[in-house]
């Protein structure tokens, strides 16, 4: 089995001249990778948001060091409608408009249904599903008035497939998929496209901290390449969906997975 990580793909100006807003972009996960890829793909302006102030500042510094583009930053809790409205308004003010929104904010955890408290269920749903809806709603009002724009949501293969102790997260991600399909139909007449990427397992430091080695090994066994995706491999699919190369695609959920079944 060839589980060698491929060479990093250089940018090809897929987002040349575009303005991009990415939520939950601090740290070392898919959000940061998407922000970095956007800069490498020629984004004219970039804004990253997160709930963690310290990590957000460090991520902005790292993005500038690695890409040469200094991103705008703003704290945002996607469970707070005032935060969401402020983020979109500030992004428009600082970048002029929003061409691309990448909805990356999400929250997971492991808990069997029988042991799950209402608060645990509601928190995962509120961040992962309702947070995506709030950001989509706010961005659409801006994009529809311009007659163009792209939204890329981060879903998960768990929206399709079952896994124990993941009922809350899987339900939220299945909701993100349905939200993507339905909102895309509403947005199409205004020239706005909405799609989603659906990763199986993407390896990053936070996942390693919050998941047991046993679980990670079990998940990787199901992957044809014998490894989890690098976060930038998932971000590459996001860049395709954000770019004009996917101009005829809307309401689609694109699997980024090598799972056997």
Backbone as CSV, one residue per row, in Angstrom:
resi,resn,N_x,N_y,N_z,CA_x,CA_y,CA_z,C_x,C_y,C_z
1,UNK,0.841,-1.201,0.000,0.000,0.000,0.000,0.876,1.251,0.000
2,UNK,0.584,2.162,-0.889,1.364,3.394,-0.983,0.699,4.480,-0.132
3,UNK,1.228,4.692,1.078,0.660,5.705,1.964,1.540,6.945,2.049
4,UNK,2.372,7.132,1.033,3.245,8.299,0.977,2.429,9.562,0.744
5,UNK,2.723,10.600,1.508,2.049,11.888,1.331,2.550,12.537,0.044
6,UNK,1.658,12.966,-0.838,2.104,13.556,-2.111,2.746,14.916,-1.903
7,UNK,3.422,15.368,-2.932,4.041,16.694,-2.879,2.952,17.764,-2.821
8,UNK,3.261,18.816,-2.105,2.345,19.954,-1.993,2.124,20.554,-3.375
9,UNK,0.869,20.869,-3.682,0.514,21.401,-5.000,0.671,22.919,-5.003
10,UNK,1.423,23.421,-5.948,1.612,24.865,-6.046,0.340,25.544,-6.558
11,UNK,0.197,26.819,-6.238,-0.972,27.568,-6.662,-1.002,27.815,-8.166
12,UNK,-2.207,27.942,-8.708,-2.394,28.189,-10.136,-3.310,29.384,-10.390
13,UNK,-3.366,30.309,-9.431,-4.170,31.532,-9.588,-5.656,31.246,-9.810
14,UNK,-6.162,30.201,-9.165,-7.574,29.862,-9.306,-8.489,30.940,-8.740
15,UNK,-7.982,31.686,-7.750,-8.802,32.726,-7.123,-8.218,34.118,-7.372
16,UNK,-7.559,34.282,-8.486,-6.919,35.563,-8.801,-7.911,36.714,-8.714
17,UNK,-7.568,37.694,-7.888,-8.392,38.890,-7.753,-9.595,38.749,-6.859
18,UNK,-9.838,37.571,-6.291,-11.014,37.334,-5.456,-10.767,37.769,-4.008
19,UNK,-11.853,38.095,-3.316,-11.796,38.349,-1.879,-12.413,37.152,-1.164
20,UNK,-11.762,36.709,-0.087,-12.138,35.441,0.544,-12.273,35.606,2.051
21,UNK,-13.346,35.072,2.603,-13.581,35.056,4.047,-13.653,33.600,4.503
22,UNK,-12.863,33.250,5.528,-12.823,31.880,6.042,-13.113,31.888,7.540
23,UNK,-14.096,31.094,7.968,-14.390,30.989,9.399,-13.593,29.849,10.022
24,UNK,-13.380,29.949,11.333,-12.627,28.940,12.093,-11.301,28.630,11.417
25,UNK,-10.542,29.684,11.134,-9.307,29.542,10.353,-8.052,29.570,11.198
26,UNK,-8.185,29.653,12.513,-6.996,29.663,13.374,-6.573,28.232,13.677
27,UNK,-5.299,28.063,13.957,-4.802,26.736,14.309,-4.197,26.035,13.110
28,UNK,-4.283,24.705,13.110,-3.607,23.922,12.082,-4.563,23.032,11.300
29,UNK,-5.852,23.354,11.314,-6.841,22.503,10.670,-7.162,22.902,9.248
30,UNK,-8.311,22.442,8.774,-8.733,22.684,7.397,-8.946,24.170,7.135
31,UNK,-9.449,24.918,8.132,-9.689,26.344,7.943,-8.437,27.118,7.630
32,UNK,-7.381,26.868,8.396,-6.107,27.545,8.126,-5.569,27.130,6.768
33,UNK,-5.659,25.827,6.468,-5.176,25.336,5.176,-5.925,25.996,4.026
34,UNK,-7.234,26.180,4.191,-8.032,26.827,3.148,-7.624,28.288,2.973
35,UNK,-7.378,28.977,4.077,-6.947,30.373,3.997,-5.594,30.479,3.299
36,UNK,-4.690,29.590,3.643,-3.365,29.594,3.012,-3.467,29.299,1.527
37,UNK,-4.278,28.306,1.173,-4.444,27.958,-0.232,-5.060,29.122,-1.007
38,UNK,-6.028,29.825,-0.384,-6.656,30.966,-1.047,-5.618,32.032,-1.379
39,UNK,-4.736,32.290,-0.430,-3.666,33.263,-0.678,-2.746,32.777,-1.792
40,UNK,-2.417,31.501,-1.763,-1.532,30.933,-2.789,-2.199,30.868,-4.151
41,UNK,-3.529,30.861,-4.155,-4.267,30.832,-5.424,-4.588,32.230,-5.935
42,UNK,-3.945,33.240,-5.351,-4.027,34.582,-5.910,-5.095,35.488,-5.357
43,UNK,-5.701,35.123,-4.216,-6.725,35.992,-3.626,-6.181,37.402,-3.443
44,UNK,-7.001,38.388,-3.809,-6.582,39.781,-3.678,-6.633,40.238,-2.228
45,UNK,-7.588,39.705,-1.471,-7.729,40.052,-0.055,-8.310,38.843,0.664
46,UNK,-7.915,38.720,1.929,-8.299,37.551,2.711,-8.666,37.989,4.120
47,UNK,-9.744,37.428,4.645,-10.119,37.680,6.035,-10.346,36.351,6.723
48,UNK,-9.742,36.192,7.899,-9.935,34.972,8.671,-10.602,35.317,9.994
49,UNK,-11.480,34.433,10.428,-12.196,34.638,11.683,-12.065,33.393,12.541
50,UNK,-12.165,33.582,13.841,-12.102,32.456,14.768,-12.587,32.939,16.127
51,UNK,-12.816,31.979,17.012,-13.266,32.307,18.363,-12.097,32.463,19.327
52,UNK,-10.903,32.020,18.899,-9.715,32.039,19.760,-8.802,33.210,19.379
53,UNK,-8.768,34.228,20.206,-8.045,35.455,19.881,-6.557,35.222,19.676
54,UNK,-5.911,34.512,20.610,-4.478,34.281,20.517,-4.097,33.481,19.283
55,UNK,-4.832,32.400,19.036,-4.538,31.557,17.868,-4.806,32.299,16.566
56,UNK,-5.819,33.179,16.587,-6.148,33.954,15.393,-4.995,34.880,15.017
57,UNK,-4.429,35.565,16.003,-3.303,36.468,15.747,-2.085,35.699,15.239
58,UNK,-1.814,34.559,15.846,-0.674,33.745,15.411,-0.877,33.221,14.000
59,UNK,-2.115,32.841,13.686,-2.409,32.337,12.343,-2.242,33.429,11.295
60,UNK,-2.652,34.654,11.630,-2.482,35.778,10.696,-1.006,36.021,10.423
61,UNK,-0.199,35.987,11.477,1.248,36.166,11.312,1.843,35.057,10.440
62,UNK,1.408,33.830,10.686,1.935,32.696,9.934,1.536,32.771,8.466
63,UNK,0.294,33.170,8.213,-0.156,33.310,6.827,0.658,34.360,6.078
64,UNK,0.920,35.469,6.741,1.713,36.516,6.098,3.130,36.033,5.824
65,UNK,3.718,35.328,6.788,5.078,34.823,6.618,5.170,33.822,5.477
66,UNK,4.152,32.961,5.360,4.224,31.872,4.392,3.711,32.233,3.007
67,UNK,2.848,33.256,2.919,2.265,33.589,1.616,2.539,35.016,1.155
68,UNK,2.924,35.889,2.087,3.144,37.288,1.749,1.883,38.133,1.808
69,UNK,0.739,37.494,2.024,-0.530,38.229,2.116,-0.945,38.334,3.579
70,UNK,-1.112,39.553,4.062,-1.552,39.776,5.444,-3.076,39.730,5.484
71,UNK,-3.664,38.764,6.183,-5.125,38.688,6.225,-5.715,39.663,7.236
72,UNK,-6.913,40.118,6.972,-7.697,40.807,7.979,-8.178,39.745,8.979
73,UNK,-8.399,40.175,10.211,-8.855,39.220,11.226,-10.023,39.789,12.016
74,UNK,-10.869,38.897,12.494,-11.940,39.309,13.399,-12.390,38.111,14.229
75,UNK,-12.582,38.355,15.514,-13.147,37.327,16.375,-14.605,37.103,15.994
76,UNK,-15.021,35.853,15.979,-16.414,35.562,15.662,-16.817,34.224,16.256
77,UNK,-17.909,34.245,16.997,-18.552,33.039,17.494,-19.790,32.827,16.632
78,UNK,-19.788,31.780,15.807,-20.886,31.609,14.842,-22.209,31.245,15.501
79,UNK,-22.203,31.018,16.822,-23.469,30.791,17.529,-24.109,32.110,17.959
80,UNK,-23.431,33.224,17.714,-23.909,34.547,18.100,-24.243,35.343,16.840
81,UNK,-25.519,35.636,16.644,-25.950,36.345,15.440,-25.307,37.718,15.317
82,UNK,-25.091,38.404,16.426,-24.440,39.715,16.373,-23.007,39.591,15.874
83,UNK,-22.295,38.556,16.323,-20.934,38.312,15.847,-20.919,38.052,14.343
84,UNK,-21.865,37.251,13.894,-21.939,36.900,12.478,-22.202,38.138,11.622
85,UNK,-23.177,38.944,12.031,-23.486,40.159,11.278,-22.299,41.113,11.261
86,UNK,-21.624,41.227,12.386,-20.462,42.102,12.476,-19.327,41.613,11.583
87,UNK,-19.127,40.286,11.544,-18.059,39.720,10.718,-18.289,40.023,9.245
88,UNK,-19.491,39.769,8.763,-19.779,40.000,7.354,-19.690,41.491,7.018
89,UNK,-20.215,42.331,7.886,-20.158,43.779,7.644,-18.717,44.275,7.615
90,UNK,-17.902,43.780,8.533,-16.498,44.197,8.587,-15.734,43.684,7.379
91,UNK,-16.016,42.452,6.951,-15.360,41.905,5.768,-15.670,42.743,4.533
92,UNK,-16.930,43.155,4.401,-17.322,43.995,3.272,-16.634,45.356,3.356
93,UNK,-16.581,45.887,4.552,-15.952,47.209,4.745,-14.459,47.158,4.418
94,UNK,-13.762,46.128,4.871,-12.310,46.073,4.722,-11.867,45.556,3.360
95,UNK,-12.641,44.620,2.780,-12.223,44.040,1.498,-13.000,44.613,0.316
96,UNK,-14.064,45.387,0.595,-14.880,45.960,-0.469,-16.096,45.119,-0.794
97,UNK,-15.938,43.815,-0.755,-17.010,42.862,-0.991,-16.499,41.478,-0.622
98,UNK,-17.387,40.497,-0.655,-16.998,39.110,-0.397,-17.314,38.294,-1.648
99,UNK,-16.269,37.798,-2.296,-16.466,36.914,-3.440,-16.686,35.471,-2.999
100,UNK,-15.940,35.059,-1.980,-15.969,33.665,-1.540,-16.086,33.600,-0.023
101,UNK,-17.030,32.817,0.457,-17.137,32.498,1.881,-16.878,31.008,2.050
102,UNK,-15.957,30.668,2.935,-15.715,29.269,3.274,-16.191,29.044,4.698
103,UNK,-17.276,28.300,4.827,-17.853,27.987,6.138,-17.163,26.755,6.716
104,UNK,-16.216,26.989,7.606,-15.436,25.882,8.152,-15.752,25.593,9.618
105,UNK,-16.425,26.509,10.297,-16.660,26.336,11.736,-17.483,25.083,12.011
106,UNK,-17.011,24.284,12.952,-17.716,23.066,13.330,-17.217,22.569,14.668
107,UNK,-18.009,21.731,15.296,-17.660,21.194,16.614,-18.039,19.722,16.649
108,UNK,-17.117,18.896,17.143,-17.370,17.464,17.241,-17.338,16.973,18.674
109,UNK,-17.011,15.713,18.819,-16.987,15.077,20.129,-17.447,13.636,19.993
110,UNK,-17.238,12.854,21.021,-17.654,11.449,21.012,-18.530,11.174,22.222
111,UNK,-19.741,10.712,21.979,-20.654,10.398,23.078,-21.782,9.516,22.524
112,UNK,-22.081,8.441,23.224,-23.195,7.591,22.811,-24.509,8.335,23.042
113,UNK,-25.507,8.016,22.245,-26.791,8.694,22.346,-27.392,8.536,23.743
114,UNK,-27.273,7.364,24.301,-27.897,7.099,25.599,-27.285,7.931,26.722
115,UNK,-26.031,8.354,26.543,-25.335,9.150,27.564,-25.303,10.644,27.239
116,UNK,-25.843,11.018,26.099,-25.720,12.404,25.651,-26.726,13.320,26.338
117,UNK,-26.213,14.414,26.887,-27.065,15.440,27.474,-27.583,16.372,26.377
118,UNK,-28.722,16.997,26.642,-29.283,17.935,25.667,-28.285,19.033,25.306
119,UNK,-27.576,19.542,26.306,-26.632,20.629,26.052,-25.540,20.211,25.082
120,UNK,-25.059,18.966,25.185,-24.029,18.468,24.272,-24.562,18.391,22.845
121,UNK,-25.759,17.877,22.714,-26.397,17.792,21.400,-26.580,19.182,20.796
122,UNK,-27.173,20.088,21.563,-27.480,21.418,21.050,-26.220,22.200,20.678
123,UNK,-25.150,22.033,21.451,-23.927,22.785,21.169,-23.324,22.372,19.823
124,UNK,-23.261,21.078,19.568,-22.712,20.606,18.292,-23.587,21.068,17.129
125,UNK,-24.891,20.950,17.273,-25.810,21.387,16.223,-25.707,22.899,16.014
126,UNK,-25.613,23.660,17.107,-25.595,25.123,17.013,-24.352,25.631,16.293
127,UNK,-23.198,25.061,16.629,-21.960,25.500,15.974,-21.905,25.003,14.540
128,UNK,-22.112,23.706,14.363,-21.824,23.063,13.084,-22.887,23.308,12.022
129,UNK,-24.136,23.195,12.395,-25.223,23.370,11.426,-25.797,24.785,11.451
130,UNK,-26.270,25.221,12.622,-26.907,26.536,12.678,-25.893,27.646,12.428
131,UNK,-24.671,27.451,12.868,-23.617,28.430,12.587,-23.375,28.585,11.094
132,UNK,-23.385,27.470,10.380,-23.238,27.511,8.925,-24.414,28.238,8.289
133,UNK,-25.613,27.983,8.802,-26.794,28.687,8.292,-26.687,30.185,8.548
134,UNK,-26.266,30.569,9.749,-26.174,32.004,10.071,-25.202,32.710,9.119
135,UNK,-24.047,32.097,8.908,-23.054,32.706,8.023,-23.562,32.749,6.584
136,UNK,-24.212,31.681,6.150,-24.764,31.642,4.800,-25.818,32.726,4.623
137,UNK,-26.709,32.854,5.589,-27.774,33.853,5.520,-27.205,35.264,5.410
138,UNK,-26.220,35.564,6.250,-25.638,36.906,6.249,-24.886,37.193,4.954
139,UNK,-24.116,36.214,4.488,-23.327,36.425,3.267,-24.219,36.516,2.038
140,UNK,-25.294,35.723,2.015,-26.184,35.727,0.850,-26.825,37.091,0.616
141,UNK,-27.176,37.773,1.687,-27.788,39.097,1.531,-26.849,40.042,0.795
142,UNK,-25.571,39.902,1.060,-24.563,40.719,0.384,-24.322,40.219,-1.040
143,UNK,-24.130,38.912,-1.197,-23.807,38.350,-2.509,-24.950,38.493,-3.505
144,UNK,-26.187,38.272,-3.050,-27.325,38.371,-3.950,-27.498,39.780,-4.493
145,UNK,-27.197,40.762,-3.677,-27.316,42.143,-4.141,-26.260,42.468,-5.207
146,UNK,-25.143,41.737,-5.188,-24.074,41.934,-6.177,-24.290,41.081,-7.422
147,UNK,-25.128,40.051,-7.291,-25.384,39.163,-8.411,-24.303,38.143,-8.655
148,UNK,-23.477,37.889,-7.636,-22.431,36.876,-7.766,-21.835,36.571,-6.404
149,UNK,-21.167,35.438,-6.333,-20.531,35.009,-5.094,-20.537,33.493,-5.001
150,UNK,-19.672,32.978,-4.138,-19.550,31.535,-3.947,-19.452,31.234,-2.458
151,UNK,-20.178,30.229,-2.030,-20.081,29.743,-0.657,-19.669,28.277,-0.702
152,UNK,-18.663,27.933,0.101,-18.199,26.549,0.201,-18.340,26.107,1.651
153,UNK,-19.135,25.078,1.874,-19.360,24.556,3.216,-18.494,23.332,3.482
154,UNK,-18.134,23.151,4.745,-17.369,21.971,5.141,-18.323,20.963,5.769
155,UNK,-18.582,19.875,5.061,-19.447,18.815,5.578,-18.573,17.664,6.080
156,UNK,-19.027,16.457,5.950,-18.267,15.274,6.382,-18.913,14.037,5.805
157,UNK,-18.118,12.989,5.557,-18.704,11.736,5.095,-19.653,11.150,6.138
158,UNK,-19.547,11.610,7.385,-20.477,11.135,8.405,-21.897,11.634,8.162
159,UNK,-22.049,12.596,7.273,-23.392,12.983,6.846,-24.061,11.894,6.035
160,UNK,-23.261,10.961,5.503,-23.770,9.825,4.740,-23.634,8.497,5.485
161,UNK,-22.540,8.376,6.256,-22.173,7.077,6.814,-22.272,7.071,8.329
162,UNK,-22.494,5.875,8.873,-22.688,5.752,10.318,-21.371,5.480,11.056
163,UNK,-21.281,6.043,12.255,-20.151,5.768,13.150,-20.648,5.899,14.580
164,UNK,-20.264,4.986,15.430,-20.728,5.036,16.818,-20.224,6.290,17.517
165,UNK,-21.012,6.778,18.450,-20.706,7.944,19.289,-20.579,9.242,18.491
166,UNK,-21.147,9.254,17.285,-21.069,10.449,16.446,-22.440,10.930,15.978
167,UNK,-23.493,10.556,16.696,-24.849,10.904,16.244,-25.045,12.406,16.131
168,UNK,-24.553,13.173,17.106,-24.743,14.626,17.079,-23.979,15.269,15.926
169,UNK,-22.732,14.868,15.752,-21.892,15.432,14.686,-22.398,15.001,13.312
170,UNK,-22.739,13.726,13.176,-23.240,13.225,11.898,-24.555,13.901,11.521
171,UNK,-25.433,14.080,12.501,-26.698,14.763,12.233,-26.454,16.200,11.778
172,UNK,-25.506,16.867,12.422,-25.188,18.244,12.046,-24.628,18.316,10.632
173,UNK,-23.728,17.404,10.294,-23.113,17.427,8.972,-24.105,17.012,7.879
174,UNK,-25.012,16.080,8.196,-26.071,15.762,7.243,-26.941,16.989,7.011
175,UNK,-27.153,17.759,8.069,-27.893,19.012,7.946,-27.171,20.019,7.081
176,UNK,-25.848,20.088,7.208,-25.070,20.994,6.363,-25.235,20.615,4.895
177,UNK,-25.259,19.313,4.627,-25.459,18.864,3.247,-26.828,19.307,2.718
178,UNK,-27.866,19.110,3.512,-29.216,19.505,3.099,-29.319,21.018,2.957
179,UNK,-28.713,21.743,3.881,-28.684,23.207,3.794,-28.004,23.654,2.507
180,UNK,-26.910,23.006,2.164,-26.187,23.326,0.935,-27.079,23.163,-0.285
181,UNK,-27.764,22.034,-0.366,-28.610,21.762,-1.527,-29.771,22.749,-1.637
182,UNK,-30.448,22.985,-0.521,-31.644,23.841,-0.558,-31.299,25.314,-0.755
183,UNK,-30.306,25.794,-0.035,-29.934,27.206,-0.172,-29.359,27.483,-1.558
184,UNK,-28.701,26.479,-2.156,-28.145,26.654,-3.503,-29.239,26.914,-4.524
185,UNK,-30.377,26.234,-4.391,-31.490,26.468,-5.313,-32.028,27.884,-5.182
186,UNK,-32.099,28.365,-3.943,-32.606,29.716,-3.708,-31.641,30.774,-4.230
187,UNK,-30.343,30.479,-4.145,-29.324,31.468,-4.511,-29.030,31.503,-6.006
188,UNK,-29.371,30.410,-6.697,-28.969,30.281,-8.107,-29.493,31.424,-8.972
189,UNK,-30.734,31.847,-8.743,-31.306,32.901,-9.595,-30.594,34.232,-9.419
190,UNK,-29.800,34.354,-8.353,-29.050,35.588,-8.113,-27.582,35.459,-8.530
191,UNK,-27.230,34.328,-9.160,-25.861,34.153,-9.626,-24.890,33.709,-8.549
192,UNK,-25.408,33.211,-7.442,-24.560,32.759,-6.325,-24.564,31.235,-6.296
193,UNK,-23.384,30.653,-6.130,-23.243,29.201,-6.069,-22.899,28.750,-4.648
194,UNK,-23.463,27.614,-4.238,-23.202,27.062,-2.906,-22.958,25.564,-3.048
195,UNK,-21.779,25.129,-2.637,-21.412,23.717,-2.664,-20.736,23.347,-1.353
196,UNK,-20.462,22.069,-1.185,-19.808,21.597,0.037,-18.769,20.542,-0.289
197,UNK,-17.770,20.456,0.552,-16.781,19.385,0.493,-17.042,18.454,1.674
198,UNK,-16.855,17.161,1.435,-17.174,16.166,2.460,-15.947,15.286,2.727
199,UNK,-15.084,15.678,3.671,-13.884,14.886,3.963,-14.222,13.636,4.781
200,UNK,-13.384,12.631,4.663,-13.512,11.468,5.552,-12.675,11.730,6.799
201,UNK,-11.365,11.644,6.683,-10.518,11.965,7.828,-9.361,12.828,7.355
202,UNK,-9.191,13.977,7.970,-8.077,14.875,7.679,-7.237,14.999,8.944
203,UNK,-5.967,14.730,8.822,-5.090,14.664,9.989,-4.519,16.041,10.329
204,UNK,-4.712,16.459,11.584,-4.112,17.694,12.070,-3.929,17.584,13.582
205,UNK,-3.200,18.526,14.152,-2.811,18.428,15.560,-4.000,18.352,16.504
206,UNK,-5.055,19.139,16.229,-6.203,19.151,17.132,-6.905,17.800,17.132
207,UNK,-7.006,17.177,15.965,-7.627,15.854,15.888,-6.822,14.839,16.698
208,UNK,-5.516,14.940,16.612,-4.656,14.016,17.356,-4.821,14.194,18.866
209,UNK,-5.080,15.434,19.286,-5.244,15.707,20.716,-6.590,15.229,21.247
210,UNK,-7.602,15.266,20.395,-8.973,14.974,20.858,-9.441,13.558,20.536
211,UNK,-8.628,12.799,19.809,-9.013,11.430,19.440,-7.943,10.455,19.898
212,UNK,-8.367,9.290,20.298,-7.415,8.276,20.739,-6.636,7.728,19.545
213,UNK,-5.433,7.262,19.819,-4.621,6.666,18.759,-5.318,5.441,18.174
214,UNK,-6.021,4.708,19.041,-6.759,3.524,18.591,-7.839,3.887,17.572
215,UNK,-8.596,4.952,17.869,-9.649,5.386,16.953,-9.063,5.856,15.634
216,UNK,-8.005,6.659,15.682,-7.399,7.168,14.463,-6.876,6.035,13.593
217,UNK,-6.255,5.045,14.218,-5.754,3.888,13.464,-6.896,3.125,12.815
218,UNK,-8.011,3.019,13.529,-9.173,2.314,12.995,-9.760,3.045,11.794
219,UNK,-9.823,4.372,11.887,-10.361,5.168,10.786,-9.462,5.099,9.551
220,UNK,-8.159,5.143,9.782,-7.209,5.109,8.667,-7.255,3.763,7.940
221,UNK,-7.582,2.697,8.662,-7.672,1.367,8.045,-8.680,1.338,6.903
222,UNK,-9.700,2.177,6.994,-10.749,2.200,5.974,-10.368,2.999,4.736
223,UNK,-9.209,3.676,4.791,-8.802,4.525,3.679,-7.925,3.742,2.691
224,UNK,-8.233,3.876,1.415,-7.515,3.122,0.386,-6.023,3.441,0.353
225,UNK,-5.677,4.685,0.721,-4.271,5.074,0.706,-3.552,4.720,2.011
226,UNK,-4.302,4.190,2.975,-3.688,3.815,4.237,-3.256,4.991,5.086
227,UNK,-3.857,6.139,4.861,-3.544,7.347,5.629,-4.735,8.277,5.580
228,UNK,-4.759,9.219,6.505,-5.754,10.274,6.430,-5.295,11.337,5.450
229,UNK,-6.232,12.182,5.023,-5.879,13.284,4.121,-5.067,14.329,4.869
230,UNK,-4.161,14.960,4.172,-3.540,16.175,4.675,-4.588,17.288,4.579
231,UNK,-4.550,18.221,5.513,-5.580,19.273,5.486,-5.550,20.065,4.187
232,UNK,-4.378,20.220,3.597,-4.294,20.979,2.349,-4.913,20.222,1.175
233,UNK,-5.010,18.896,1.289,-5.668,18.133,0.231,-7.168,18.413,0.220
234,UNK,-7.746,18.569,1.413,-9.153,18.956,1.505,-9.326,20.397,1.018
235,UNK,-8.404,21.267,1.416,-8.466,22.671,1.000,-8.368,22.807,-0.515
236,UNK,-7.629,21.910,-1.167,-7.536,21.953,-2.630,-8.909,21.794,-3.279
237,UNK,-9.720,20.893,-2.731,-11.064,20.684,-3.273,-11.914,21.927,-3.034
238,UNK,-11.732,22.552,-1.874,-12.435,23.799,-1.595,-12.066,24.875,-2.608
239,UNK,-10.793,24.943,-2.974,-10.354,25.953,-3.942,-11.005,25.716,-5.309
240,UNK,-11.132,24.455,-5.709,-11.831,24.144,-6.956,-13.277,24.618,-6.895
241,UNK,-13.960,24.317,-5.794,-15.364,24.716,-5.654,-15.511,26.235,-5.581
242,UNK,-14.508,26.910,-5.039,-14.550,28.369,-4.920,-14.218,29.063,-6.236
243,UNK,-13.582,28.339,-7.134,-13.084,28.948,-8.366,-14.095,28.871,-9.503
244,UNK,-13.772,29.546,-10.593,-14.628,29.538,-11.772,-14.574,28.208,-12.512
245,UNK,-13.652,27.328,-12.130,-13.596,26.008,-12.760,-14.820,25.165,-12.411
246,UNK,-15.511,25.525,-11.344,-16.721,24.788,-10.959,-17.974,25.620,-11.240
247,UNK,-17.925,26.442,-12.276,-18.981,27.429,-12.532,-20.360,26.821,-12.774
248,UNK,-20.420,25.539,-13.193,-21.727,24.931,-13.445,-22.185,24.078,-12.269
249,UNK,-21.464,24.096,-11.181,-21.804,23.275,-10.024,-22.460,24.110,-8.931
250,UNK,-23.606,23.685,-8.468,-24.204,24.280,-7.280,-25.110,23.258,-6.618
251,UNK,-25.182,23.320,-5.296,-25.969,22.361,-4.539,-25.329,20.993,-4.458
252,UNK,-24.043,20.903,-4.767,-23.355,19.622,-4.781,-22.522,19.422,-3.509
253,UNK,-22.396,18.178,-3.100,-21.521,17.802,-1.988,-20.451,16.878,-2.560
254,UNK,-19.223,17.347,-2.579,-18.123,16.623,-3.206,-17.340,15.873,-2.134
255,UNK,-17.285,14.556,-2.270,-16.557,13.739,-1.310,-15.060,13.897,-1.511
256,UNK,-14.343,14.149,-0.419,-12.878,14.172,-0.437,-12.431,13.017,0.453
257,UNK,-12.389,11.831,-0.134,-12.251,10.626,0.659,-11.616,9.526,-0.165
258,UNK,-10.943,8.598,0.526,-10.466,7.380,-0.138,-11.010,6.165,0.602
259,UNK,-12.163,6.352,1.269,-12.741,5.249,2.034,-13.164,4.109,1.110
260,UNK,-12.956,2.883,1.583,-13.251,1.696,0.774,-14.746,1.479,0.604
261,UNK,-15.533,1.868,1.608,-16.979,1.651,1.494,-17.727,2.679,2.297
